[in-house]
Amino acid sequence: MKKWILKNIYLFALFGAFTSSAYAVLPGFYMGAMFGPATNSASNTQAQTLVNTLTPVTPKSTQYGTSIYAGYKVNQYAGSEFGFTYYSGINYDTKNVPTCSAPNTRVRDLHALFKGSVPVGTGFEAFGKAGVALVYQTTGGALNPELTKTCGQSVVTNKAAPSFAIGVGYDLSQNWVLDGSLNRLLTGGAAGSMTWFALGISYHFVSTYCGQFLC
């Protein structure tokens, strides 16, 4: 995953370096989507087997995350975003021991974030996001063993959790913005936390503006 992140950061920077035109995106409403590889900090645990015993299982760290969001840019330094993020399931390695149900954990979230931005060059901006997410987490029955029953019950939890991100954006045009970001969600529970690198693109519903050295 680290190699994937470094490769995409390099390609992102290279793309910006060879883009000949510089654009200014005005404040206003925008919508976007982002996608990328994710990992988790889930711990080793035990799962219920088909014969009502326990077996040690290890969480797999390779996942992906995808998010859709809407935001409002108040000015070139501040804004806010609201969105939904889906993470692929955290599956557990059972060492080929059959479990009573699929041992996995799933995480979704609805988030509200404050976004602060600083221009760092022609067409580029560095940004940080911080806020809160309503996390919806489902843990499979095998990971909640009840040895007096055929299998444990799936557990669903809802909680508020901190969410953070840092990244760099580039203005492709006066409406389209490309960005790369490192995102972290402190889910708690079985998942621990979620970390993912995302490439995103957003469309800004604003009027175009031409100034010196722009357009």
N, C-alpha and C positions, 0 to 999 in steps of 0.2 A: 504493500500500500504506500509506503514512504517513497519508493521509486516512482509510483504513479503520480503522487502529489508533486514531487520535484519536476518530473517531466512536464506536467501540465502548467506549473508555474512558469517554467522556461518558455513553453510554447506561447503562453499568454503574453509574457513580456516581449517575446520576439514579434508576435503579431502586432502589438502596439507600436513597436519600434519601426516597423515597415509600413505602417499606415500613414499615408501622405497628408491627409486632411485632418484638421483639428476642429472640433465642434464644441459648442456650449449648450448644455441642457438646462433649460430654465426650471425653476421650482414649479411644483404641481403634482397632480395625481399620476400614479403609475401602477402597472401590474407586471408580474414576472413569474418565472419558474427557474428552479435549479435542481441539479442532479449530480450525484457523485458517490464514491466509495465511503463506507462507514465502518466503524468498529465499536466495540462495547467494553465495559469493564466488569462484566458478569463474573461471578466466582464459580469455582468447582462446587458441585453439590451432589445430591443423591436422587435417584429416580426409582420409581416403583416398577418392578418387573412383572411379567405375565404370571409368575408363580408366587406373587405376593412377598417378594423379598426386596432388598435395596441393592442398587448397584451404583458405583461412582460414575458421574458423567462430567464432561468438560465442555464448556461453551465454545463454539466456533466464533472467531472474531471477524470473519469476512462477511460484510453486508453491503447494502447501499441505502442511500436516503434520497428522497425526492420531495420537493416542496413547491407549492404554489402560494403566491402572496400578493397583497396589494399594499401600497404605501402612499404617503404624501410627503413631498419634499418642501419644507417650509421656506428654506433658503439654501445656499450652497453648503451650509455647515450643519443643519439639523433637519430631522424628519422622523417619521414613525412608520412601522410596518405591522401588518396583521396577516397571518397565514396559517396553513395546515401543512404538517410534515408527516410523511409516511416512511417508516423504516422496514426493510425486509426482516423476516423473523430471525431471532437468535436461536439457532439449532444447536443441540448438544450431541457430542460424540459419546455413544454408549459402549464403545469397544465391541460392537456386534452383539450385545446382549439385548434381547427383545424386551421392550418396555410396554406397559399396559396401555399407553397412548403416546402420541408424538410428543417428545420432550422438547418444548420450545417456549420462547417468550416473545411477545409482539408488543411493539411500542408505536403509538401515534401521538401527535400533539397539536394543539391549537395554541398559537403564540401571539403575543403583543410585545413589540420591541421598540425601544428608542434607538435611533440611528444618528450618530455623529460623523461628519465627513470633513476632510481637509484636502484641498487641492494640492497635488504633489508634482505637477508637471502639466504640460499641455495635453489636455484631454484625459488626464488621470486624476483619481482621487483615492486616498486611503480612508477606510471607514471602520467603525466599530459599532457593534450592536449589543444591547443589553436589555433584558426584560424578564418576563415571566411566561411560562407555558403551562397549559392545562394538559397533563400527561395522562393518556389512557393506556394502561398496561395490562396485558392478558398473559397469565402463566398457565401452561398446560397441566392437566391433572396428574400426569406422571411425576411432575416436579413438586407436587403437594401430596406426598404419599399418605394413604390411609390403609394400613395393612389389615384392618378389619373389613375392608371392602375390596371389590374387584379392582377399583382404581380410584385415585383421589379426584376431587372436583377441580375444574378449572377455576382460577381466581382472577377476578377483574378488579383493578384498583384505579382510582382517579385521584390525582393530586396536583397541586401547583408546584412547579419546580423552576429554578433559575435557568436562563438560557443566554448564551453569549456567542459572539462571532467577531472575527476581524477579517479584513479583506482589502482588495484593490479593485476599483472599477475603471472602465475605459469607455469613453463616449464614441460609439461607432458612428453615430449621426446625431442630429439634434433631437431625435426621439428614442433611438435604440442605445442601450447601455449593456456592455458585457462585463461580467465580474467574476472573480475567483475568491472564495472565502473558506476559512476554517471555522467550523461551527461546533459548539459543545452544549449538550443538554444534560443537566444533573438529575437524571430520572429517579435515582434511588431504587429500592426494591430489587427484584431479581436481575434487572438489566444493569444496575449500577450507574452508569453514565453512557451517553452516546457521543461519539466524536466523528465528524465527517467533513471531508473536503468537497466543495461543490463548485461547479461551473454554472453560472446563471446568466440569464438574459432578461431584460425588462423593457417594456415599451412605456414611454412617458407621454401622456396626453396633454402636451403643451404646444404653444405656438413656437415656431422657429425664430431664432434671433441671429442676426449677422452683425458682427462687430469687427474690429481691427484684427487681421490675421485669422479670422474665422470664416467658415463657409468656403 
